[in-house]
Amino acid sequence: MANPKQRHTRHRRDRARKQYDVTLTNTQECPRCQAPVSAHRVCLKCGTYKGKEMIRIAPQTKLEKKTA
């Protein structure tokens, strides 16, 4: 099993990790419900795409609070 002869400097280590920076994705507002949606994707909140209903979303019910 090969081992490195010398350790990498902090600068070299951090410079290599810089490639893995996370960037935020661009989102748009859904024209129907104003929820943030990725471009060219179906809105998961209302199920529409380009003004047409693509998937049927079941209405959400409020959960009853449990009393202890």
Buried (B, 14 or more C-beta within 10 A) or exposed (E): EEEEEEEEEEEEEEEEEEEEEEEEEEEEEBEBEEEEBEEEEBBEBBBBBEEEEEEEEEEEEEEEEEEE
